[in-house]
Amino acid sequence: MKDRIIGFDLARAYAIFGMFIVNFNFSFGSVMNPTDKVGQLLNIFTGNSTAIFIICAGMGVSLMTNRTDYTTQEKAKLKSKILKRSWFLFVIGLLLFNWWSGDILHFYGGYMHIAAFLLFIPKRYYLLGAIIAISIFHLLLLIIPITTSWDFTNYRYLDFWTPLGFLRNTFYNGWNSIFPWFSYFLVGMWLGKLNWQLKNTKRNIFIVGLLFFIFIQGLRYMVKQHFFSPFWSDYIMAEYFPPYLPFIVVTLAFAFMAISVFMFIGEKYSNNSIVLAFQKTGQLTLSHYLIHLTLGMILMATLTGKNYTGLLEDEQPTSPIYILAFSFIFYIFCIVFSVLWRKKFTNGPLETLMRKISG
């Protein structure tokens, strides 16, 4: 389904650009309540880009398993393939964690591992599973303080490499812990089962996203007008960490709108050279994720004369406009790299390695 694939990859291309901004800003900028307009613009990408990145991962799994006539043997083979990919991402992510403390790949591997056992259930259960994942997180909030083991002076997790700390971080209070972030993956699996060739699908998903987005923004406007108690105000206004329900809903809503628009663009302009360049970029998001956290961070540190630590910036913050410009230029480099690479190879470097291992 050509148009569907193009729109899906465009969404991934957008998500990886947003993650460039978020991660460069985290390590070199000022993410704590910036007052200038550009700094506030950079913070808009926080959460939204990660949400789309994870949702697209779920959609990708659904697109791999979207037939209705698989034999038992074919189902077992697909399950095995996804399990192997989940282990690959988990290991790569843990190795990367030593360099980049905000790694998402090992969580990504965790999502895929669970999803491998849910591949062929009716799609309505994916939404039910998303609700359960969010509910479990909120129940855990009543049992374990969300700040457990966090050092918020530099956002270091103190006992990550202990059995208890690792489990707590992975399932509850890590950057993208299974609960509640697996809900995004499950919503992505549900979206991947929809027929995006139908005009109504794009329209309806966009409208649903718009309505929920307006609803949460309305609540946040009411917070600014002091309609709620301090507890509920903090709950409604929370961003990324802790990922409370309003944050989850508003980022899902934004993702619904963005993905619908990208699906429309992919269908409308499927032969446009610029659109196809972005499509190729989206097809290499896993490689771009690794490249920007290694080469990108080294380049940024060199250009700014700073010491990269993989933790929250503890030196004089780099100007937001500089971070935005660097992210944009680095993204252009990634687009050019993607176009040139895809002329000779079917998949990106890391994607190829993953496929060789998983089959």
C-alpha positions as CSV (number, residue, x, y, z in Angstrom):
1,M,0.0,0.0,0.0
2,K,2.3,2.7,-1.3
3,D,0.4,5.8,-0.1
4,R,0.0,4.4,3.4
5,I,3.7,3.6,3.6
6,I,4.7,7.1,2.5
7,G,2.6,8.8,5.1
8,F,3.8,6.5,7.8
9,D,7.4,7.3,7.0
10,L,6.7,11.0,6.8
11,A,5.4,10.8,10.4
12,R,8.6,9.0,11.4
13,A,10.7,11.7,9.6
14,Y,9.0,14.4,11.6
15,A,9.4,12.5,14.9
16,I,13.1,12.1,14.5
17,F,13.6,15.8,13.7
18,G,11.7,16.6,16.9
19,M,13.9,14.2,18.8
20,F,17.0,16.0,17.5
21,I,15.7,19.2,18.9
22,V,14.7,17.7,22.3
23,N,17.9,15.7,22.9
24,F,20.3,18.5,21.7
25,N,18.4,20.9,23.9
26,F,18.5,18.6,26.9
27,S,22.3,18.1,26.7
28,F,23.3,21.6,25.7
29,G,20.4,24.0,26.2
30,S,18.0,25.2,28.8
31,V,14.9,23.0,29.2
32,M,13.8,24.5,32.5
33,N,11.2,27.1,31.9
34,P,12.8,29.1,29.1
35,T,11.6,32.7,28.8
36,D,12.5,33.5,25.2
37,K,10.2,32.5,22.3
38,V,12.7,30.2,20.6
39,G,13.4,28.3,23.8
40,Q,9.6,27.8,24.3
41,L,9.4,26.6,20.7
42,L,12.0,24.0,21.4
43,N,10.1,22.7,24.4
44,I,7.0,22.2,22.3
45,F,8.7,19.2,20.7
46,T,9.2,17.6,24.1
47,G,6.7,14.8,24.4
48,N,5.0,15.2,21.0
49,S,8.0,13.9,19.0
50,T,8.6,11.0,21.4
51,A,4.9,10.1,21.3
52,I,4.8,10.0,17.5
53,F,8.1,8.0,17.5
54,I,6.6,5.3,19.7
55,I,3.2,5.3,18.0
56,C,5.0,4.8,14.6
57,A,6.8,1.9,16.1
58,G,3.5,0.3,17.0
59,M,2.1,1.0,13.6
60,G,5.2,-0.6,12.0
61,V,4.6,-3.8,13.9
62,S,0.9,-3.8,12.8
63,L,1.9,-3.2,9.2
64,M,4.1,-6.3,9.4
65,T,1.2,-8.4,10.5
66,N,-1.8,-6.8,8.8
67,R,-3.1,-9.8,6.8
68,T,-6.0,-11.9,8.1
69,D,-5.1,-15.3,6.6
70,Y,-1.8,-16.1,8.3
71,T,-1.1,-19.8,8.9
72,T,-0.1,-21.0,12.4
73,Q,3.5,-21.4,11.1
74,E,3.6,-17.9,9.6
75,K,2.3,-16.4,12.9
76,A,5.0,-18.2,14.8
77,K,7.6,-16.9,12.4
78,L,6.4,-13.3,12.7
79,K,6.3,-13.5,16.5
80,S,9.9,-14.9,16.5
81,K,11.1,-12.1,14.2
82,I,9.6,-9.4,16.4
83,L,11.0,-10.9,19.6
84,K,14.5,-11.0,18.0
85,R,14.1,-7.4,17.0
86,S,13.0,-6.5,20.5
87,W,16.1,-8.1,22.0
88,F,18.3,-6.4,19.5
89,L,16.9,-3.0,20.4
90,F,17.0,-3.8,24.1
91,V,20.7,-4.6,24.0
92,I,21.7,-1.7,21.7
93,G,19.7,0.6,24.0
94,L,21.5,-0.6,27.2
95,L,24.8,-0.2,25.5
96,L,23.8,3.4,24.4
97,F,22.6,4.2,27.9
98,N,26.2,4.4,29.1
99,W,26.6,7.3,26.6
100,W,23.1,8.8,26.6
101,S,21.1,8.5,29.8
102,G,17.8,9.3,28.0
103,D,17.9,6.3,25.8
104,I,14.6,5.1,24.4
105,L,15.7,2.0,22.5
106,H,15.8,-0.4,25.4
107,F,12.2,0.7,26.3
108,Y,11.3,0.4,22.7
109,G,12.6,-3.2,22.8
110,G,10.4,-3.8,25.9
111,Y,7.3,-2.5,24.1
112,M,8.1,-4.8,21.1
113,H,8.7,-7.8,23.3
114,I,5.2,-7.5,24.9
115,A,3.6,-6.6,21.6
116,A,5.0,-9.9,20.1
117,F,2.4,-11.7,22.2
118,L,-0.5,-9.5,21.1
119,L,0.0,-9.5,17.3
120,F,-3.1,-11.3,16.2
121,I,-5.8,-10.2,18.7
122,P,-8.7,-8.0,17.6
123,K,-7.6,-4.4,17.2
124,R,-10.1,-3.1,19.8
125,Y,-8.0,-4.8,22.5
126,Y,-5.1,-2.6,21.7
127,L,-7.1,0.4,23.0
128,L,-8.2,-1.5,26.0
129,G,-4.5,-2.4,26.7
130,A,-3.5,1.2,26.4
131,I,-6.1,2.2,29.0
132,I,-4.8,-0.6,31.3
133,A,-1.2,0.6,30.9
134,I,-2.1,4.1,31.8
135,S,-4.2,2.9,34.8
136,I,-1.4,0.7,36.1
137,F,0.9,3.7,36.0
138,H,-1.5,5.8,38.0
139,L,-2.0,3.0,40.6
140,L,1.8,2.8,41.0
141,L,1.8,6.5,41.7
142,L,-0.1,5.7,44.9
143,I,2.5,3.1,46.0
144,I,5.9,4.4,44.9
145,P,6.9,8.0,44.8
146,I,7.6,9.0,41.2
147,T,10.8,10.7,42.2
148,T,12.3,7.5,43.7
149,S,16.1,7.3,42.8
150,W,16.1,10.4,40.7
151,D,18.8,13.1,41.3
152,F,17.1,16.1,39.7
153,T,20.2,18.2,39.8
154,N,21.4,16.4,36.6
155,Y,18.6,13.9,36.0
156,R,20.7,10.9,36.9
157,Y,19.0,7.7,38.0
158,L,21.0,6.6,41.0
159,D,20.4,2.8,41.1
160,F,19.7,2.0,37.5
161,W,22.2,-0.9,37.4
162,T,20.8,-2.7,40.4
163,P,18.0,-5.3,39.9
164,L,15.4,-3.4,41.8
165,G,16.3,0.0,40.3
166,F,16.4,-1.4,36.8
167,L,12.9,-2.9,37.1
168,R,11.5,0.3,38.7
169,N,13.0,2.4,36.0
170,T,11.9,0.1,33.2
171,F,8.4,-0.4,34.3
172,Y,7.5,2.8,36.3
173,N,9.6,5.9,36.6
174,G,12.1,5.8,33.8
175,W,12.0,8.4,31.0
176,N,9.8,6.2,28.8
177,S,8.9,3.4,31.2
178,I,6.6,0.5,30.1
179,F,3.8,2.1,32.2
180,P,2.4,4.3,30.8
181,W,4.4,4.7,27.6
182,F,3.5,1.3,26.2
183,S,0.0,2.8,25.7
184,Y,1.4,4.8,22.8
185,F,2.8,1.7,21.2
186,L,-0.6,0.0,21.6
187,V,-2.4,2.9,20.1
188,G,0.0,2.8,17.2
189,M,-0.8,-0.9,16.7
190,W,-4.5,0.0,16.6
191,L,-3.8,2.8,14.1
192,G,-1.8,0.4,12.0
193,K,-4.8,-1.9,11.6
194,L,-6.9,0.9,10.1
195,N,-7.5,1.3,6.4
196,W,-5.7,4.6,5.7
197,Q,-6.7,4.4,2.0
198,L,-10.2,5.5,3.0
199,K,-10.6,9.2,3.1
200,N,-12.9,8.9,6.2
201,T,-10.1,7.3,8.2
202,K,-7.7,10.3,7.9
203,R,-10.6,12.7,8.5
204,N,-12.0,10.9,11.5
205,I,-8.6,10.4,13.2
206,F,-7.8,14.0,12.7
207,I,-11.1,15.2,14.1
208,V,-10.8,12.9,17.2
209,G,-7.3,14.3,17.8
210,L,-8.4,17.9,17.4
211,L,-11.3,17.5,19.8
212,F,-9.1,15.9,22.5
213,F,-6.4,18.5,21.9
214,I,-8.8,21.4,22.3
215,F,-10.3,19.7,25.5
216,I,-6.9,19.4,27.2
217,Q,-5.8,22.9,26.1
218,G,-9.1,24.2,27.5
219,L,-8.3,22.6,30.8
220,R,-4.8,24.1,30.8
221,Y,-6.3,27.5,30.0
222,M,-8.6,27.1,33.0
223,V,-5.5,26.3,35.2
224,K,-4.0,29.6,34.2
225,Q,-7.3,31.3,35.3
226,H,-6.9,29.6,38.7
227,F,-10.0,27.4,38.3
228,F,-8.3,24.4,40.0
229,S,-6.5,23.6,43.3
230,P,-2.7,23.5,43.2
231,F,-2.8,19.6,43.1
232,W,-5.0,19.4,40.0
233,S,-3.3,22.4,38.4
234,D,0.1,20.5,38.6
235,Y,-1.6,17.3,37.4
236,I,-3.1,19.0,34.3
237,M,0.0,21.1,33.5
238,A,2.6,18.3,33.9
239,E,4.8,17.8,30.9
240,Y,6.7,14.5,30.0
241,F,7.7,13.7,33.6
242,P,5.6,12.6,35.3
243,P,3.5,11.5,32.3
244,Y,0.1,12.1,33.8
245,L,-3.1,11.4,31.9
246,P,-3.6,14.9,30.5
247,F,-0.1,14.8,29.1
248,I,-0.8,11.4,27.5
249,V,-4.1,12.6,26.0
250,V,-2.8,15.8,24.6
251,T,0.3,14.1,23.0
252,L,-1.9,11.3,21.6
253,A,-4.2,14.0,20.2
254,F,-1.4,15.9,18.6
255,A,-0.1,12.6,17.1
256,F,-3.5,11.7,15.7
257,M,-3.6,15.1,13.9
258,A,0.0,14.9,12.7
259,I,-0.2,11.4,11.4
260,S,-3.5,12.1,9.6
261,V,-1.9,15.1,7.9
262,F,1.2,13.1,6.9
263,M,-1.0,10.3,5.5
264,F,-2.9,12.9,3.4
265,I,0.4,14.4,2.2
266,G,1.8,10.9,1.3
267,E,-1.3,10.2,-0.7
268,K,-1.6,13.5,-2.4
269,Y,2.0,14.0,-3.3
270,S,3.3,10.5,-3.6
271,N,5.5,11.4,-6.6
272,N,7.0,14.6,-5.2
273,S,10.8,14.5,-4.9
274,I,10.8,16.4,-1.6
275,V,8.2,14.2,-0.1
276,L,10.1,11.1,-1.3
277,A,13.3,12.5,0.3
278,F,11.5,12.8,3.6
279,Q,10.1,9.3,3.2
280,K,13.6,7.9,2.8
281,T,14.6,9.8,5.9
282,G,11.7,8.2,7.8
283,Q,12.8,4.8,6.7
284,L,16.2,5.3,8.4
285,T,15.0,6.7,11.7
286,L,16.7,4.0,13.8
287,S,20.0,4.8,12.2
288,H,19.4,8.6,12.5
289,Y,18.5,8.1,16.2
290,L,21.9,6.5,16.9
291,I,23.8,8.9,14.6
292,H,22.5,12.0,16.3
293,L,23.2,10.7,19.8
294,T,26.8,9.9,18.8
295,L,28.1,12.0,15.9
296,G,25.6,14.7,16.6
297,M,26.5,15.1,20.2
298,I,30.2,15.0,19.5
299,L,29.8,17.7,16.9
300,M,27.6,19.9,19.1
301,A,30.1,19.6,22.0
302,T,33.0,20.5,19.7
303,L,31.3,23.5,18.2
304,T,30.2,24.8,21.6
305,G,33.4,24.0,23.4
306,K,31.5,22.0,26.1
307,N,31.9,18.7,27.8
308,Y,29.2,16.2,26.8
309,T,28.0,14.2,29.7
310,G,24.7,12.6,28.5
311,L,23.0,14.4,31.4
312,L,21.2,17.6,31.9
313,E,23.3,20.6,30.8
314,D,25.3,21.9,33.8
315,E,27.3,24.5,32.0
316,Q,26.2,27.9,30.6
317,P,23.2,26.9,28.3
318,T,23.7,27.2,24.6
319,S,21.4,29.7,22.9
320,P,18.1,28.2,21.8
321,I,18.5,29.7,18.3
322,Y,21.9,28.0,18.0
323,I,20.4,24.6,19.0
324,L,17.5,25.1,16.6
325,A,19.9,26.0,13.8
326,F,22.2,23.1,14.5
327,S,19.3,20.6,14.7
328,F,18.0,21.9,11.4
329,I,21.4,21.7,9.6
330,F,22.0,18.2,11.1
331,Y,18.6,17.1,9.9
332,I,19.4,18.4,6.4
333,F,22.6,16.3,6.5
334,C,20.4,13.2,7.5
335,I,18.0,13.8,4.6
336,V,20.9,14.0,2.1
337,F,22.5,10.9,3.7
338,S,19.2,9.0,3.5
339,V,18.7,9.8,-0.2
340,L,22.2,8.8,-1.1
341,W,22.1,5.7,1.1
342,R,18.8,4.5,-0.3
343,K,20.2,4.7,-3.9
344,K,22.4,1.7,-3.1
345,F,20.8,0.0,-0.1
346,T,17.3,-1.1,0.8
347,N,17.6,-0.4,4.5
348,G,19.6,1.9,6.8
349,P,22.8,0.7,8.5
350,L,21.3,-0.2,11.8
351,E,18.1,-1.4,10.2
352,T,20.1,-3.7,8.0
353,L,22.0,-5.1,11.0
354,M,18.7,-5.6,12.9
355,R,17.2,-7.5,10.0
356,K,20.2,-9.7,9.5
357,I,19.9,-10.8,13.2
358,S,16.1,-11.1,13.3
359,G,15.6,-12.6,9.8
